[in-house]
Amino acid sequence: VLEDVVTTGQSALKAVERLQAAGYTVDRVISLIDRLQGGGALYESAGLQFEALFTIQDLQKRYREIN
């Protein structure tokens, strides 16, 4: 499942559950940005791999570098 921004992880987890109920195999959630507010831990506790391209800390650091 691809998610734009992960906060608590609830919305993507609902999508995963619906896909699994329909017979699909889902093994990971990929996000553009992880806000580091528990979503990754939620996915891992549900047996899913989690990958984020950036964290909110990455974006904040880059913002400080260019401003």
Phi and psi in radians as a Rosetta constraint file:
Dihedral C 1 N 2 CA 2 C 2 CIRCULARHARMONIC -1.827 0.35
Dihedral N 2 CA 2 C 2 N 3 CIRCULARHARMONIC 2.231 0.35
Dihedral C 2 N 3 CA 3 C 3 CIRCULARHARMONIC -2.175 0.35
Dihedral N 3 CA 3 C 3 N 4 CIRCULARHARMONIC 2.479 0.35
Dihedral C 3 N 4 CA 4 C 4 CIRCULARHARMONIC -1.271 0.35
Dihedral N 4 CA 4 C 4 N 5 CIRCULARHARMONIC -1.001 0.35
Dihedral C 4 N 5 CA 5 C 5 CIRCULARHARMONIC -2.279 0.35
Dihedral N 5 CA 5 C 5 N 6 CIRCULARHARMONIC 2.287 0.35
Dihedral C 5 N 6 CA 6 C 6 CIRCULARHARMONIC -1.859 0.35
Dihedral N 6 CA 6 C 6 N 7 CIRCULARHARMONIC 2.228 0.35
Dihedral C 6 N 7 CA 7 C 7 CIRCULARHARMONIC -2.003 0.35
Dihedral N 7 CA 7 C 7 N 8 CIRCULARHARMONIC -1.506 0.35
Dihedral C 7 N 8 CA 8 C 8 CIRCULARHARMONIC -1.514 0.35
Dihedral N 8 CA 8 C 8 N 9 CIRCULARHARMONIC -0.359 0.35
Dihedral C 8 N 9 CA 9 C 9 CIRCULARHARMONIC 1.589 0.35
Dihedral N 9 CA 9 C 9 N 10 CIRCULARHARMONIC -0.055 0.35
Dihedral C 9 N 10 CA 10 C 10 CIRCULARHARMONIC -1.108 0.35
Dihedral N 10 CA 10 C 10 N 11 CIRCULARHARMONIC -0.748 0.35
Dihedral C 10 N 11 CA 11 C 11 CIRCULARHARMONIC -1.165 0.35
Dihedral N 11 CA 11 C 11 N 12 CIRCULARHARMONIC -0.772 0.35
Dihedral C 11 N 12 CA 12 C 12 CIRCULARHARMONIC -1.191 0.35
Dihedral N 12 CA 12 C 12 N 13 CIRCULARHARMONIC -0.609 0.35
Dihedral C 12 N 13 CA 13 C 13 CIRCULARHARMONIC -1.120 0.35
Dihedral N 13 CA 13 C 13 N 14 CIRCULARHARMONIC -0.661 0.35
Dihedral C 13 N 14 CA 14 C 14 CIRCULARHARMONIC -1.087 0.35
Dihedral N 14 CA 14 C 14 N 15 CIRCULARHARMONIC -0.720 0.35
Dihedral C 14 N 15 CA 15 C 15 CIRCULARHARMONIC -1.105 0.35
Dihedral N 15 CA 15 C 15 N 16 CIRCULARHARMONIC -0.742 0.35
Dihedral C 15 N 16 CA 16 C 16 CIRCULARHARMONIC -1.049 0.35
Dihedral N 16 CA 16 C 16 N 17 CIRCULARHARMONIC -0.822 0.35
Dihedral C 16 N 17 CA 17 C 17 CIRCULARHARMONIC -1.076 0.35
Dihedral N 17 CA 17 C 17 N 18 CIRCULARHARMONIC -0.698 0.35
Dihedral C 17 N 18 CA 18 C 18 CIRCULARHARMONIC -1.173 0.35
Dihedral N 18 CA 18 C 18 N 19 CIRCULARHARMONIC -0.723 0.35
Dihedral C 18 N 19 CA 19 C 19 CIRCULARHARMONIC -1.123 0.35
Dihedral N 19 CA 19 C 19 N 20 CIRCULARHARMONIC -0.750 0.35
Dihedral C 19 N 20 CA 20 C 20 CIRCULARHARMONIC -1.117 0.35
Dihedral N 20 CA 20 C 20 N 21 CIRCULARHARMONIC -0.682 0.35
Dihedral C 20 N 21 CA 21 C 21 CIRCULARHARMONIC -1.125 0.35
Dihedral N 21 CA 21 C 21 N 22 CIRCULARHARMONIC -0.477 0.35
Dihedral C 21 N 22 CA 22 C 22 CIRCULARHARMONIC -1.499 0.35
Dihedral N 22 CA 22 C 22 N 23 CIRCULARHARMONIC 0.026 0.35
Dihedral C 22 N 23 CA 23 C 23 CIRCULARHARMONIC 1.753 0.35
Dihedral N 23 CA 23 C 23 N 24 CIRCULARHARMONIC 0.045 0.35
Dihedral C 23 N 24 CA 24 C 24 CIRCULARHARMONIC -1.490 0.35
Dihedral N 24 CA 24 C 24 N 25 CIRCULARHARMONIC 2.640 0.35
Dihedral C 24 N 25 CA 25 C 25 CIRCULARHARMONIC -1.716 0.35
Dihedral N 25 CA 25 C 25 N 26 CIRCULARHARMONIC 2.152 0.35
Dihedral C 25 N 26 CA 26 C 26 CIRCULARHARMONIC -2.134 0.35
Dihedral N 26 CA 26 C 26 N 27 CIRCULARHARMONIC 2.184 0.35
Dihedral C 26 N 27 CA 27 C 27 CIRCULARHARMONIC -2.083 0.35
Dihedral N 27 CA 27 C 27 N 28 CIRCULARHARMONIC -0.099 0.35
Dihedral C 27 N 28 CA 28 C 28 CIRCULARHARMONIC -2.731 0.35
Dihedral N 28 CA 28 C 28 N 29 CIRCULARHARMONIC 2.771 0.35
Dihedral C 28 N 29 CA 29 C 29 CIRCULARHARMONIC -2.081 0.35
Dihedral N 29 CA 29 C 29 N 30 CIRCULARHARMONIC 2.303 0.35
Dihedral C 29 N 30 CA 30 C 30 CIRCULARHARMONIC -2.049 0.35
Dihedral N 30 CA 30 C 30 N 31 CIRCULARHARMONIC 2.336 0.35
Dihedral C 30 N 31 CA 31 C 31 CIRCULARHARMONIC -2.245 0.35
Dihedral N 31 CA 31 C 31 N 32 CIRCULARHARMONIC 2.604 0.35
Dihedral C 31 N 32 CA 32 C 32 CIRCULARHARMONIC -1.273 0.35
Dihedral N 32 CA 32 C 32 N 33 CIRCULARHARMONIC -0.790 0.35
Dihedral C 32 N 33 CA 33 C 33 CIRCULARHARMONIC -2.320 0.35
Dihedral N 33 CA 33 C 33 N 34 CIRCULARHARMONIC 2.285 0.35
Dihedral C 33 N 34 CA 34 C 34 CIRCULARHARMONIC -1.842 0.35
Dihedral N 34 CA 34 C 34 N 35 CIRCULARHARMONIC 2.072 0.35
Dihedral C 34 N 35 CA 35 C 35 CIRCULARHARMONIC -1.393 0.35
Dihedral N 35 CA 35 C 35 N 36 CIRCULARHARMONIC 0.017 0.35
Dihedral C 35 N 36 CA 36 C 36 CIRCULARHARMONIC 1.042 0.35
Dihedral N 36 CA 36 C 36 N 37 CIRCULARHARMONIC 0.753 0.35
Dihedral C 36 N 37 CA 37 C 37 CIRCULARHARMONIC -2.097 0.35
Dihedral N 37 CA 37 C 37 N 38 CIRCULARHARMONIC 0.526 0.35
Dihedral C 37 N 38 CA 38 C 38 CIRCULARHARMONIC 1.849 0.35
Dihedral N 38 CA 38 C 38 N 39 CIRCULARHARMONIC -0.160 0.35
Dihedral C 38 N 39 CA 39 C 39 CIRCULARHARMONIC -1.082 0.35
Dihedral N 39 CA 39 C 39 N 40 CIRCULARHARMONIC -0.785 0.35
Dihedral C 39 N 40 CA 40 C 40 CIRCULARHARMONIC -1.046 0.35
Dihedral N 40 CA 40 C 40 N 41 CIRCULARHARMONIC -0.738 0.35
Dihedral C 40 N 41 CA 41 C 41 CIRCULARHARMONIC -1.141 0.35
Dihedral N 41 CA 41 C 41 N 42 CIRCULARHARMONIC -0.651 0.35
Dihedral C 41 N 42 CA 42 C 42 CIRCULARHARMONIC -1.089 0.35
Dihedral N 42 CA 42 C 42 N 43 CIRCULARHARMONIC -0.795 0.35
Dihedral C 42 N 43 CA 43 C 43 CIRCULARHARMONIC -1.095 0.35
Dihedral N 43 CA 43 C 43 N 44 CIRCULARHARMONIC -0.779 0.35
Dihedral C 43 N 44 CA 44 C 44 CIRCULARHARMONIC -1.112 0.35
Dihedral N 44 CA 44 C 44 N 45 CIRCULARHARMONIC -0.636 0.35
Dihedral C 44 N 45 CA 45 C 45 CIRCULARHARMONIC -1.215 0.35
Dihedral N 45 CA 45 C 45 N 46 CIRCULARHARMONIC -0.362 0.35
Dihedral C 45 N 46 CA 46 C 46 CIRCULARHARMONIC -1.587 0.35
Dihedral N 46 CA 46 C 46 N 47 CIRCULARHARMONIC 0.110 0.35
Dihedral C 46 N 47 CA 47 C 47 CIRCULARHARMONIC 1.437 0.35
Dihedral N 47 CA 47 C 47 N 48 CIRCULARHARMONIC 0.326 0.35
Dihedral C 47 N 48 CA 48 C 48 CIRCULARHARMONIC -1.848 0.35
Dihedral N 48 CA 48 C 48 N 49 CIRCULARHARMONIC 2.533 0.35
Dihedral C 48 N 49 CA 49 C 49 CIRCULARHARMONIC -1.388 0.35
Dihedral N 49 CA 49 C 49 N 50 CIRCULARHARMONIC 2.621 0.35
Dihedral C 49 N 50 CA 50 C 50 CIRCULARHARMONIC -2.334 0.35
Dihedral N 50 CA 50 C 50 N 51 CIRCULARHARMONIC 2.305 0.35
Dihedral C 50 N 51 CA 51 C 51 CIRCULARHARMONIC -2.338 0.35
Dihedral N 51 CA 51 C 51 N 52 CIRCULARHARMONIC 2.399 0.35
Dihedral C 51 N 52 CA 52 C 52 CIRCULARHARMONIC -2.217 0.35
Dihedral N 52 CA 52 C 52 N 53 CIRCULARHARMONIC 2.409 0.35
Dihedral C 52 N 53 CA 53 C 53 CIRCULARHARMONIC -1.219 0.35
Dihedral N 53 CA 53 C 53 N 54 CIRCULARHARMONIC -0.652 0.35
Dihedral C 53 N 54 CA 54 C 54 CIRCULARHARMONIC -2.448 0.35
Dihedral N 54 CA 54 C 54 N 55 CIRCULARHARMONIC 2.690 0.35
Dihedral C 54 N 55 CA 55 C 55 CIRCULARHARMONIC -1.869 0.35
Dihedral N 55 CA 55 C 55 N 56 CIRCULARHARMONIC 2.881 0.35
Dihedral C 55 N 56 CA 56 C 56 CIRCULARHARMONIC -1.056 0.35
Dihedral N 56 CA 56 C 56 N 57 CIRCULARHARMONIC -0.569 0.35
Dihedral C 56 N 57 CA 57 C 57 CIRCULARHARMONIC -1.147 0.35
Dihedral N 57 CA 57 C 57 N 58 CIRCULARHARMONIC -0.670 0.35
Dihedral C 57 N 58 CA 58 C 58 CIRCULARHARMONIC -1.038 0.35
Dihedral N 58 CA 58 C 58 N 59 CIRCULARHARMONIC -0.792 0.35
Dihedral C 58 N 59 CA 59 C 59 CIRCULARHARMONIC -1.186 0.35
Dihedral N 59 CA 59 C 59 N 60 CIRCULARHARMONIC -0.692 0.35
Dihedral C 59 N 60 CA 60 C 60 CIRCULARHARMONIC -1.131 0.35
Dihedral N 60 CA 60 C 60 N 61 CIRCULARHARMONIC -0.716 0.35
Dihedral C 60 N 61 CA 61 C 61 CIRCULARHARMONIC -1.092 0.35
Dihedral N 61 CA 61 C 61 N 62 CIRCULARHARMONIC -0.798 0.35
Dihedral C 61 N 62 CA 62 C 62 CIRCULARHARMONIC -1.113 0.35
Dihedral N 62 CA 62 C 62 N 63 CIRCULARHARMONIC -0.690 0.35
Dihedral C 62 N 63 CA 63 C 63 CIRCULARHARMONIC -1.046 0.35
Dihedral N 63 CA 63 C 63 N 64 CIRCULARHARMONIC -0.779 0.35
Dihedral C 63 N 64 CA 64 C 64 CIRCULARHARMONIC -1.135 0.35
Dihedral N 64 CA 64 C 64 N 65 CIRCULARHARMONIC -0.586 0.35
Dihedral C 64 N 65 CA 65 C 65 CIRCULARHARMONIC -1.170 0.35
Dihedral N 65 CA 65 C 65 N 66 CIRCULARHARMONIC -0.612 0.35
Dihedral C 65 N 66 CA 66 C 66 CIRCULARHARMONIC -1.691 0.35
Dihedral N 66 CA 66 C 66 N 67 CIRCULARHARMONIC -0.085 0.35
